[in-house]
Amino acid sequence: MEGLPEFRFVTLRKSKKGHGHYVIYDIDEAEQLITVLRVYHTRMDIRGRLKAQFG
């Protein structure tokens, strides 16, 4: 998204209805460290929330 840092994410689905979670994370390759920034439900407006929190 324009104006926001580049985010990495993985989608985890748990229910039969297809709902799950987005895990937003960052990788520090020099330290070999993964930091989980946020976890959102797939029904949420993650673009709006990311803009509000990081934009």
PDB file of N, CA, C, O and CB in Angstrom:
ATOM      1  N   MET A   1       0.837  -1.181   0.000  1.00  0.00           N
ATOM      2  CA  MET A   1       0.000   0.000   0.000  1.00  0.00           C
ATOM      3  C   MET A   1       0.878   1.238   0.000  1.00  0.00           C
ATOM      4  O   MET A   1       1.908   1.294   0.670  1.00  0.00           O
ATOM      5  CB  MET A   1      -0.950   0.001   1.207  1.00  0.00           C
ATOM      6  N   GLU A   2       0.459   2.197  -0.743  1.00  0.00           N
ATOM      7  CA  GLU A   2       1.214   3.437  -0.857  1.00  0.00           C
ATOM      8  C   GLU A   2       1.312   4.141   0.492  1.00  0.00           C
ATOM      9  O   GLU A   2       0.320   4.274   1.210  1.00  0.00           O
ATOM     10  CB  GLU A   2       0.568   4.362  -1.891  1.00  0.00           C
ATOM     11  N   GLY A   3       2.517   4.589   0.826  1.00  0.00           N
ATOM     12  CA  GLY A   3       2.729   5.334   2.055  1.00  0.00           C
ATOM     13  C   GLY A   3       2.957   4.482   3.290  1.00  0.00           C
ATOM     14  O   GLY A   3       3.137   5.018   4.383  1.00  0.00           O
ATOM     15  N   LEU A   4       2.952   3.174   3.138  1.00  0.00           N
ATOM     16  CA  LEU A   4       3.175   2.281   4.275  1.00  0.00           C
ATOM     17  C   LEU A   4       4.409   1.424   4.021  1.00  0.00           C
ATOM     18  O   LEU A   4       4.771   1.173   2.872  1.00  0.00           O
ATOM     19  CB  LEU A   4       1.933   1.386   4.526  1.00  0.00           C
ATOM     20  N   PRO A   5       5.048   0.979   5.086  1.00  0.00           N
ATOM     21  CA  PRO A   5       6.191   0.080   4.908  1.00  0.00           C
ATOM     22  C   PRO A   5       5.736  -1.218   4.249  1.00  0.00           C
ATOM     23  O   PRO A   5       4.555  -1.563   4.283  1.00  0.00           O
ATOM     24  CB  PRO A   5       6.875  -0.215   6.267  1.00  0.00           C
ATOM     25  N   GLU A   6       6.674  -1.924   3.656  1.00  0.00           N
ATOM     26  CA  GLU A   6       6.340  -3.206   3.062  1.00  0.00           C
ATOM     27  C   GLU A   6       6.166  -4.233   4.170  1.00  0.00           C
ATOM     28  O   GLU A   6       7.083  -4.470   4.957  1.00  0.00           O
ATOM     29  CB  GLU A   6       7.426  -3.654   2.055  1.00  0.00           C
ATOM     30  N   PHE A   7       4.987  -4.842   4.227  1.00  0.00           N
ATOM     31  CA  PHE A   7       4.692  -5.831   5.252  1.00  0.00           C
ATOM     32  C   PHE A   7       4.748  -7.223   4.667  1.00  0.00           C
ATOM     33  O   PHE A   7       4.401  -7.439   3.506  1.00  0.00           O
ATOM     34  CB  PHE A   7       3.324  -5.574   5.879  1.00  0.00           C
ATOM     35  N   ARG A   8       5.184  -8.156   5.473  1.00  0.00           N
ATOM     36  CA  ARG A   8       5.126  -9.560   5.113  1.00  0.00           C
ATOM     37  C   ARG A   8       3.989 -10.154   5.931  1.00  0.00           C
ATOM     38  O   ARG A   8       3.765  -9.756   7.075  1.00  0.00           O
ATOM     39  CB  ARG A   8       6.502 -10.304   5.375  1.00  0.00           C
ATOM     40  N   PHE A   9       3.273 -11.106   5.343  1.00  0.00           N
ATOM     41  CA  PHE A   9       2.179 -11.711   6.089  1.00  0.00           C
ATOM     42  C   PHE A   9       1.953 -13.146   5.651  1.00  0.00           C
ATOM     43  O   PHE A   9       2.354 -13.557   4.563  1.00  0.00           O
ATOM     44  CB  PHE A   9       0.902 -10.901   5.915  1.00  0.00           C
ATOM     45  N   VAL A  10       1.311 -13.882   6.510  1.00  0.00           N
ATOM     46  CA  VAL A  10       0.871 -15.239   6.220  1.00  0.00           C
ATOM     47  C   VAL A  10      -0.585 -15.321   6.670  1.00  0.00           C
ATOM     48  O   VAL A  10      -0.975 -14.715   7.668  1.00  0.00           O
ATOM     49  CB  VAL A  10       1.777 -16.327   6.942  1.00  0.00           C
ATOM     50  N   THR A  11      -1.374 -16.073   5.923  1.00  0.00           N
ATOM     51  CA  THR A  11      -2.779 -16.252   6.261  1.00  0.00           C
ATOM     52  C   THR A  11      -2.964 -17.639   6.857  1.00  0.00           C
ATOM     53  O   THR A  11      -2.584 -18.642   6.252  1.00  0.00           O
ATOM     54  CB  THR A  11      -3.688 -16.056   5.015  1.00  0.00           C
ATOM     55  N   LEU A  12      -3.542 -17.687   8.032  1.00  0.00           N
ATOM     56  CA  LEU A  12      -3.831 -18.955   8.703  1.00  0.00           C
ATOM     57  C   LEU A  12      -5.331 -19.158   8.715  1.00  0.00           C
ATOM     58  O   LEU A  12      -6.066 -18.301   9.205  1.00  0.00           O
ATOM     59  CB  LEU A  12      -3.254 -18.981  10.150  1.00  0.00           C
ATOM     60  N   ARG A  13      -5.794 -20.269   8.191  1.00  0.00           N
ATOM     61  CA  ARG A  13      -7.229 -20.545   8.173  1.00  0.00           C
ATOM     62  C   ARG A  13      -7.526 -21.717   9.095  1.00  0.00           C
ATOM     63  O   ARG A  13      -6.862 -22.753   9.043  1.00  0.00           O
ATOM     64  CB  ARG A  13      -7.723 -20.842   6.733  1.00  0.00           C
ATOM     65  N   LYS A  14      -8.530 -21.536   9.935  1.00  0.00           N
ATOM     66  CA  LYS A  14      -8.869 -22.564  10.914  1.00  0.00           C
ATOM     67  C   LYS A  14     -10.273 -23.136  10.727  1.00  0.00           C
ATOM     68  O   LYS A  14     -10.486 -24.326  10.957  1.00  0.00           O
ATOM     69  CB  LYS A  14      -8.740 -22.000  12.300  1.00  0.00           C
ATOM     70  N   SER A  15     -11.234 -22.308  10.313  1.00  0.00           N
ATOM     71  CA  SER A  15     -12.617 -22.773  10.306  1.00  0.00           C
ATOM     72  C   SER A  15     -13.025 -23.329   8.945  1.00  0.00           C
ATOM     73  O   SER A  15     -12.380 -23.068   7.929  1.00  0.00           O
ATOM     74  CB  SER A  15     -13.549 -21.640  10.701  1.00  0.00           C
ATOM     75  N   LYS A  16     -14.097 -24.091   8.949  1.00  0.00           N
ATOM     76  CA  LYS A  16     -14.638 -24.658   7.720  1.00  0.00           C
ATOM     77  C   LYS A  16     -15.216 -23.571   6.822  1.00  0.00           C
ATOM     78  O   LYS A  16     -15.298 -23.752   5.607  1.00  0.00           O
ATOM     79  CB  LYS A  16     -15.708 -25.698   8.040  1.00  0.00           C
ATOM     80  N   LYS A  17     -15.619 -22.442   7.406  1.00  0.00           N
ATOM     81  CA  LYS A  17     -16.198 -21.339   6.641  1.00  0.00           C
ATOM     82  C   LYS A  17     -15.138 -20.490   5.961  1.00  0.00           C
ATOM     83  O   LYS A  17     -15.469 -19.551   5.237  1.00  0.00           O
ATOM     84  CB  LYS A  17     -17.042 -20.470   7.542  1.00  0.00           C
ATOM     85  N   GLY A  18     -13.866 -20.805   6.183  1.00  0.00           N
ATOM     86  CA  GLY A  18     -12.793 -20.082   5.517  1.00  0.00           C
ATOM     87  C   GLY A  18     -12.227 -18.919   6.299  1.00  0.00           C
ATOM     88  O   GLY A  18     -11.339 -18.219   5.813  1.00  0.00           O
ATOM     89  N   HIS A  19     -12.726 -18.702   7.502  1.00  0.00           N
ATOM     90  CA  HIS A  19     -12.213 -17.602   8.307  1.00  0.00           C
ATOM     91  C   HIS A  19     -10.932 -18.020   9.000  1.00  0.00           C
ATOM     92  O   HIS A  19     -10.718 -19.197   9.292  1.00  0.00           O
ATOM     93  CB  HIS A  19     -13.255 -17.146   9.336  1.00  0.00           C
ATOM     94  N   GLY A  20     -10.090 -17.046   9.256  1.00  0.00           N
ATOM     95  CA  GLY A  20      -8.825 -17.325   9.914  1.00  0.00           C
ATOM     96  C   GLY A  20      -8.180 -16.041  10.374  1.00  0.00           C
ATOM     97  O   GLY A  20      -8.858 -15.112  10.813  1.00  0.00           O
ATOM     98  N   HIS A  21      -6.857 -15.995  10.272  1.00  0.00           N
ATOM     99  CA  HIS A  21      -6.107 -14.838  10.752  1.00  0.00           C
ATOM    100  C   HIS A  21      -4.981 -14.484   9.792  1.00  0.00           C
ATOM    101  O   HIS A  21      -4.409 -15.348   9.127  1.00  0.00           O
ATOM    102  CB  HIS A  21      -5.542 -15.108  12.149  1.00  0.00           C
ATOM    103  N   TYR A  22      -4.681 -13.197   9.736  1.00  0.00           N
ATOM    104  CA  TYR A  22      -3.499 -12.705   9.038  1.00  0.00           C
ATOM    105  C   TYR A  22      -2.452 -12.410  10.103  1.00  0.00           C
ATOM    106  O   TYR A  22      -2.732 -11.716  11.081  1.00  0.00           O
ATOM    107  CB  TYR A  22      -3.820 -11.426   8.161  1.00  0.00           C
ATOM    108  N   VAL A  23      -1.263 -12.930   9.916  1.00  0.00           N
ATOM    109  CA  VAL A  23      -0.155 -12.643  10.819  1.00  0.00           C
ATOM    110  C   VAL A  23       0.802 -11.726  10.064  1.00  0.00           C
ATOM    111  O   VAL A  23       1.403 -12.133   9.070  1.00  0.00           O
ATOM    112  CB  VAL A  23       0.566 -13.967  11.308  1.00  0.00           C
ATOM    113  N   ILE A  24       0.942 -10.483  10.538  1.00  0.00           N
ATOM    114  CA  ILE A  24       1.820  -9.490   9.919  1.00  0.00           C
ATOM    115  C   ILE A  24       3.149  -9.543  10.665  1.00  0.00           C
ATOM    116  O   ILE A  24       3.180  -9.444  11.892  1.00  0.00           O
ATOM    117  CB  ILE A  24       1.188  -8.036   9.960  1.00  0.00           C
ATOM    118  N   TYR A  25       4.246  -9.698   9.926  1.00  0.00           N
ATOM    119  CA  TYR A  25       5.541  -9.858  10.588  1.00  0.00           C
ATOM    120  C   TYR A  25       6.649  -9.146   9.834  1.00  0.00           C
ATOM    121  O   TYR A  25       6.481  -8.733   8.686  1.00  0.00           O
ATOM    122  CB  TYR A  25       5.882 -11.329  10.730  1.00  0.00           C
ATOM    123  N   ASP A  26       7.785  -9.012  10.502  1.00  0.00           N
ATOM    124  CA  ASP A  26       8.971  -8.402   9.929  1.00  0.00           C
ATOM    125  C   ASP A  26      10.146  -9.346  10.162  1.00  0.00           C
ATOM    126  O   ASP A  26      10.197 -10.054  11.168  1.00  0.00           O
ATOM    127  CB  ASP A  26       9.243  -6.991  10.548  1.00  0.00           C
ATOM    128  N   ILE A  27      11.084  -9.348   9.227  1.00  0.00           N
ATOM    129  CA  ILE A  27      12.263 -10.202   9.350  1.00  0.00           C
ATOM    130  C   ILE A  27      13.508  -9.331   9.410  1.00  0.00           C
ATOM    131  O   ILE A  27      13.735  -8.487   8.543  1.00  0.00           O
ATOM    132  CB  ILE A  27      12.352 -11.207   8.171  1.00  0.00           C
ATOM    133  N   ASP A  28      14.306  -9.548  10.442  1.00  0.00           N
ATOM    134  CA  ASP A  28      15.611  -8.898  10.553  1.00  0.00           C
ATOM    135  C   ASP A  28      16.634  -9.959  10.157  1.00  0.00           C
ATOM    136  O   ASP A  28      17.021 -10.807  10.961  1.00  0.00           O
ATOM    137  CB  ASP A  28      15.880  -8.321  12.024  1.00  0.00           C
ATOM    138  N   GLU A  29      17.058  -9.888   8.902  1.00  0.00           N
ATOM    139  CA  GLU A  29      17.950 -10.915   8.377  1.00  0.00           C
ATOM    140  C   GLU A  29      19.317 -10.895   9.047  1.00  0.00           C
ATOM    141  O   GLU A  29      19.934 -11.947   9.212  1.00  0.00           O
ATOM    142  CB  GLU A  29      18.112 -10.744   6.888  1.00  0.00           C
ATOM    143  N   ALA A  30      19.795  -9.736   9.430  1.00  0.00           N
ATOM    144  CA  ALA A  30      21.102  -9.640  10.077  1.00  0.00           C
ATOM    145  C   ALA A  30      21.107 -10.363  11.425  1.00  0.00           C
ATOM    146  O   ALA A  30      22.074 -11.040  11.773  1.00  0.00           O
ATOM    147  CB  ALA A  30      21.493  -8.171  10.266  1.00  0.00           C
ATOM    148  N   GLU A  31      20.020 -10.210  12.172  1.00  0.00           N
ATOM    149  CA  GLU A  31      19.906 -10.852  13.487  1.00  0.00           C
ATOM    150  C   GLU A  31      19.250 -12.225  13.417  1.00  0.00           C
ATOM    151  O   GLU A  31      19.182 -12.937  14.420  1.00  0.00           O
ATOM    152  CB  GLU A  31      19.117  -9.966  14.425  1.00  0.00           C
ATOM    153  N   GLN A  32      18.764 -12.600  12.224  1.00  0.00           N
ATOM    154  CA  GLN A  32      18.006 -13.837  12.026  1.00  0.00           C
ATOM    155  C   GLN A  32      16.843 -13.909  13.022  1.00  0.00           C
ATOM    156  O   GLN A  32      16.689 -14.871  13.774  1.00  0.00           O
ATOM    157  CB  GLN A  32      18.931 -15.074  12.182  1.00  0.00           C
ATOM    158  N   LEU A  33      16.028 -12.835  12.989  1.00  0.00           N
ATOM    159  CA  LEU A  33      14.946 -12.677  13.946  1.00  0.00           C
ATOM    160  C   LEU A  33      13.651 -12.350  13.217  1.00  0.00           C
ATOM    161  O   LEU A  33      13.637 -11.497  12.329  1.00  0.00           O
ATOM    162  CB  LEU A  33      15.281 -11.583  14.971  1.00  0.00           C
ATOM    163  N   ILE A  34      12.574 -13.013  13.581  1.00  0.00           N
ATOM    164  CA  ILE A  34      11.236 -12.720  13.061  1.00  0.00           C
ATOM    165  C   ILE A  34      10.445 -12.073  14.181  1.00  0.00           C
ATOM    166  O   ILE A  34      10.381 -12.603  15.291  1.00  0.00           O
ATOM    167  CB  ILE A  34      10.517 -14.018  12.529  1.00  0.00           C
ATOM    168  N   THR A  35       9.836 -10.916  13.890  1.00  0.00           N
ATOM    169  CA  THR A  35       9.024 -10.203  14.870  1.00  0.00           C
ATOM    170  C   THR A  35       7.587 -10.145  14.366  1.00  0.00           C
ATOM    171  O   THR A  35       7.329  -9.628  13.278  1.00  0.00           O
ATOM    172  CB  THR A  35       9.582  -8.771  15.130  1.00  0.00           C
ATOM    173  N   VAL A  36       6.652 -10.671  15.150  1.00  0.00           N
ATOM    174  CA  VAL A  36       5.232 -10.595  14.813  1.00  0.00           C
ATOM    175  C   VAL A  36       4.750  -9.207  15.220  1.00  0.00           C
ATOM    176  O   VAL A  36       4.831  -8.824  16.387  1.00  0.00           O
ATOM    177  CB  VAL A  36       4.396 -11.733  15.527  1.00  0.00           C
ATOM    178  N   LEU A  37       4.244  -8.459  14.235  1.00  0.00           N
ATOM    179  CA  LEU A  37       3.794  -7.092  14.490  1.00  0.00           C
ATOM    180  C   LEU A  37       2.326  -7.040  14.902  1.00  0.00           C
ATOM    181  O   LEU A  37       1.962  -6.334  15.842  1.00  0.00           O
ATOM    182  CB  LEU A  37       4.011  -6.234  13.257  1.00  0.00           C
ATOM    183  N   ARG A  38       1.493  -7.786  14.197  1.00  0.00           N
ATOM    184  CA  ARG A  38       0.059  -7.779  14.471  1.00  0.00           C
ATOM    185  C   ARG A  38      -0.543  -9.103  14.023  1.00  0.00           C
ATOM    186  O   ARG A  38       0.000  -9.787  13.156  1.00  0.00           O
ATOM    187  CB  ARG A  38      -0.640  -6.589  13.761  1.00  0.00           C
ATOM    188  N   VAL A  39      -1.685  -9.457  14.634  1.00  0.00           N
ATOM    189  CA  VAL A  39      -2.496 -10.590  14.200  1.00  0.00           C
ATOM    190  C   VAL A  39      -3.913 -10.065  14.038  1.00  0.00           C
ATOM    191  O   VAL A  39      -4.479  -9.495  14.972  1.00  0.00           O
ATOM    192  CB  VAL A  39      -2.429 -11.800  15.225  1.00  0.00           C
ATOM    193  N   TYR A  40      -4.490 -10.256  12.850  1.00  0.00           N
ATOM    194  CA  TYR A  40      -5.843  -9.764  12.558  1.00  0.00           C
ATOM    195  C   TYR A  40      -6.722 -10.912  12.088  1.00  0.00           C
ATOM    196  O   TYR A  40      -6.251 -11.850  11.445  1.00  0.00           O
ATOM    197  CB  TYR A  40      -5.807  -8.644  11.490  1.00  0.00           C
ATOM    198  N   HIS A  41      -7.995 -10.825  12.414  1.00  0.00           N
ATOM    199  CA  HIS A  41      -8.969 -11.770  11.883  1.00  0.00           C
ATOM    200  C   HIS A  41      -9.198 -11.431  10.415  1.00  0.00           C
ATOM    201  O   HIS A  41      -9.114 -10.267  10.025  1.00  0.00           O
ATOM    202  CB  HIS A  41     -10.313 -11.727  12.694  1.00  0.00           C
ATOM    203  N   THR A  42      -9.486 -12.438   9.605  1.00  0.00           N
ATOM    204  CA  THR A  42      -9.658 -12.209   8.169  1.00  0.00           C
ATOM    205  C   THR A  42     -10.880 -11.355   7.844  1.00  0.00           C
ATOM    206  O   THR A  42     -10.959 -10.807   6.744  1.00  0.00           O
ATOM    207  CB  THR A  42      -9.766 -13.533   7.452  1.00  0.00           C
ATOM    208  N   ARG A  43     -11.813 -11.227   8.741  1.00  0.00           N
ATOM    209  CA  ARG A  43     -12.985 -10.373   8.515  1.00  0.00           C
ATOM    210  C   ARG A  43     -12.687  -8.890   8.730  1.00  0.00           C
ATOM    211  O   ARG A  43     -13.472  -8.036   8.318  1.00  0.00           O
ATOM    212  CB  ARG A  43     -14.115 -10.797   9.431  1.00  0.00           C
ATOM    213  N   MET A  44     -11.568  -8.580   9.369  1.00  0.00           N
ATOM    214  CA  MET A  44     -11.247  -7.192   9.709  1.00  0.00           C
ATOM    215  C   MET A  44     -10.733  -6.425   8.494  1.00  0.00           C
ATOM    216  O   MET A  44     -10.240  -7.015   7.533  1.00  0.00           O
ATOM    217  CB  MET A  44     -10.207  -7.148  10.831  1.00  0.00           C
ATOM    218  N   ASP A  45     -10.856  -5.112   8.555  1.00  0.00           N
ATOM    219  CA  ASP A  45     -10.313  -4.218   7.539  1.00  0.00           C
ATOM    220  C   ASP A  45      -8.841  -3.986   7.868  1.00  0.00           C
ATOM    221  O   ASP A  45      -8.499  -3.003   8.526  1.00  0.00           O
ATOM    222  CB  ASP A  45     -11.108  -2.859   7.476  1.00  0.00           C
ATOM    223  N   ILE A  46      -7.971  -4.883   7.415  1.00  0.00           N
ATOM    224  CA  ILE A  46      -6.573  -4.769   7.818  1.00  0.00           C
ATOM    225  C   ILE A  46      -5.875  -3.590   7.152  1.00  0.00           C
ATOM    226  O   ILE A  46      -4.973  -2.996   7.744  1.00  0.00           O
ATOM    227  CB  ILE A  46      -5.834  -6.048   7.492  1.00  0.00           C
ATOM    228  N   ARG A  47      -6.271  -3.246   5.950  1.00  0.00           N
ATOM    229  CA  ARG A  47      -5.644  -2.084   5.287  1.00  0.00           C
ATOM    230  C   ARG A  47      -5.905  -0.805   6.073  1.00  0.00           C
ATOM    231  O   ARG A  47      -4.994  -0.005   6.289  1.00  0.00           O
ATOM    232  CB  ARG A  47      -6.174  -1.930   3.843  1.00  0.00           C
ATOM    233  N   GLY A  48      -7.147  -0.616   6.498  1.00  0.00           N
ATOM    234  CA  GLY A  48      -7.487   0.567   7.279  1.00  0.00           C
ATOM    235  C   GLY A  48      -6.768   0.590   8.610  1.00  0.00           C
ATOM    236  O   GLY A  48      -6.300   1.642   9.045  1.00  0.00           O
ATOM    237  N   ARG A  49      -6.675  -0.553   9.258  1.00  0.00           N
ATOM    238  CA  ARG A  49      -5.980  -0.618  10.546  1.00  0.00           C
ATOM    239  C   ARG A  49      -4.477  -0.399  10.401  1.00  0.00           C
ATOM    240  O   ARG A  49      -3.869   0.276  11.231  1.00  0.00           O
ATOM    241  CB  ARG A  49      -6.239  -1.960  11.210  1.00  0.00           C
ATOM    242  N   LEU A  50      -3.875  -0.960   9.359  1.00  0.00           N
ATOM    243  CA  LEU A  50      -2.438  -0.755   9.140  1.00  0.00           C
ATOM    244  C   LEU A  50      -2.138   0.719   8.844  1.00  0.00           C
ATOM    245  O   LEU A  50      -1.143   1.261   9.324  1.00  0.00           O
ATOM    246  CB  LEU A  50      -1.937  -1.644   7.976  1.00  0.00           C
ATOM    247  N   LYS A  51      -3.001   1.361   8.054  1.00  0.00           N
ATOM    248  CA  LYS A  51      -2.806   2.782   7.776  1.00  0.00           C
ATOM    249  C   LYS A  51      -2.905   3.595   9.057  1.00  0.00           C
ATOM    250  O   LYS A  51      -2.119   4.518   9.271  1.00  0.00           O
ATOM    251  CB  LYS A  51      -3.835   3.278   6.750  1.00  0.00           C
ATOM    252  N   ALA A  52      -3.867   3.258   9.911  1.00  0.00           N
ATOM    253  CA  ALA A  52      -4.043   3.997  11.164  1.00  0.00           C
ATOM    254  C   ALA A  52      -2.872   3.782  12.115  1.00  0.00           C
ATOM    255  O   ALA A  52      -2.496   4.699  12.844  1.00  0.00           O
ATOM    256  CB  ALA A  52      -5.342   3.582  11.844  1.00  0.00           C
ATOM    257  N   GLN A  53      -2.293   2.589  12.119  1.00  0.00           N
ATOM    258  CA  GLN A  53      -1.239   2.282  13.065  1.00  0.00           C
ATOM    259  C   GLN A  53       0.160   2.618  12.550  1.00  0.00           C
ATOM    260  O   GLN A  53       1.027   3.014  13.328  1.00  0.00           O
ATOM    261  CB  GLN A  53      -1.302   0.838  13.423  1.00  0.00           C
ATOM    262  N   PHE A  54       0.382   2.463  11.250  1.00  0.00           N
ATOM    263  CA  PHE A  54       1.735   2.630  10.720  1.00  0.00           C
ATOM    264  C   PHE A  54       1.843   3.750   9.692  1.00  0.00           C
ATOM    265  O   PHE A  54       2.950   4.105   9.286  1.00  0.00           O
ATOM    266  CB  PHE A  54       2.199   1.342  10.101  1.00  0.00           C
ATOM    267  N   GLY A  55       0.714   4.314   9.264  1.00  0.00           N
ATOM    268  CA  GLY A  55       0.740   5.314   8.194  1.00  0.00           C
ATOM    269  C   GLY A  55       0.945   6.649   8.649  1.00  0.00           C
ATOM    270  O   GLY A  55       0.986   7.577   7.841  1.00  0.00           O
TER     271      GLY A  55
END
